[in-house]
Amino acid sequence: MRKHLPVKVQGRLSPPEDLPRCTYYFGPFDSDKEASSNTPGYIEDLESEGARRVSIRIKRCQPSELTICESEAMQF
């Protein structure tokens, strides 16, 4: 039996200065290879929504939220 790995793709959205920087978590995936093979589609989706700079980092995690924007994180 194959164990499910909680692999997430972290996409860092860095739009112009007046818009917040956001981190989007995608997944879960069974392996790093599976996550890597899905990243082009996630990049395309983010760019179609207006992202100007996108970087991808694959890491194993279980975030409490799937979308985190810096401006929201700074609010109390």
C-alpha positions as CSV (number, residue, x, y, z in Angstrom):
1,M,0.0,0.0,0.0
2,R,1.4,3.4,-1.0
3,K,1.5,6.0,1.7
4,H,0.1,9.4,0.8
5,L,2.7,12.2,1.2
6,P,1.5,15.7,2.1
7,V,3.6,17.5,-0.6
8,K,2.5,21.0,-1.4
9,V,3.6,23.4,-4.1
10,Q,4.3,26.9,-2.8
11,G,3.8,29.6,-5.4
12,R,5.0,33.0,-4.4
13,L,3.0,35.7,-6.2
14,S,4.9,39.0,-6.3
15,P,2.7,41.5,-8.2
16,P,3.4,45.3,-8.4
17,E,4.1,47.1,-5.1
18,D,0.5,48.2,-4.6
19,L,-0.7,44.6,-4.5
20,P,0.0,42.1,-1.8
21,R,2.5,39.3,-2.0
22,C,0.7,36.0,-1.7
23,T,1.7,32.4,-1.1
24,Y,-0.5,29.8,-2.6
25,Y,-0.3,26.1,-1.6
26,F,-1.3,23.4,-4.0
27,G,-1.7,19.7,-3.6
28,P,-1.5,17.3,-2.0
29,F,0.7,15.1,-4.2
30,D,2.1,11.7,-3.7
31,S,5.7,12.7,-4.6
32,D,8.0,15.6,-5.3
33,K,8.1,14.4,-9.0
34,E,4.3,14.6,-9.2
35,A,4.3,18.1,-7.7
36,S,7.0,19.2,-10.2
37,S,5.1,17.9,-13.2
38,N,2.0,19.9,-12.1
39,T,3.8,23.2,-11.6
40,P,3.4,24.6,-15.2
41,G,-0.4,24.5,-14.9
42,Y,-0.3,26.4,-11.6
43,I,2.1,29.0,-13.0
44,E,-0.2,29.5,-16.0
45,D,-3.2,29.9,-13.7
46,L,-1.5,32.5,-11.5
47,E,-0.2,34.4,-14.5
48,S,-3.8,34.4,-16.0
49,E,-4.9,36.0,-12.8
50,G,-2.4,38.9,-13.1
51,A,0.7,37.6,-11.3
52,R,3.8,39.4,-12.5
53,R,6.5,37.3,-10.9
54,V,5.9,33.7,-9.8
55,S,8.4,31.4,-8.2
56,I,7.8,27.8,-7.2
57,R,9.2,25.9,-4.2
58,I,8.2,22.4,-3.5
59,K,8.1,21.4,0.1
60,R,6.3,19.0,2.4
61,C,3.9,20.8,4.7
62,Q,0.4,21.0,5.9
63,P,-0.5,24.7,6.0
64,S,-3.5,25.8,8.0
65,E,-4.5,28.1,5.0
66,L,-4.1,27.5,1.3
67,T,-3.7,31.2,0.4
68,I,-1.7,33.6,2.5
69,C,-1.3,37.3,1.5
70,E,1.2,39.4,3.4
71,S,-1.2,42.3,3.8
72,E,-3.8,40.0,5.4
73,A,-1.1,38.4,7.7
74,M,-0.2,41.8,9.0
75,Q,-3.8,42.7,10.0
76,F,-4.8,42.1,13.6
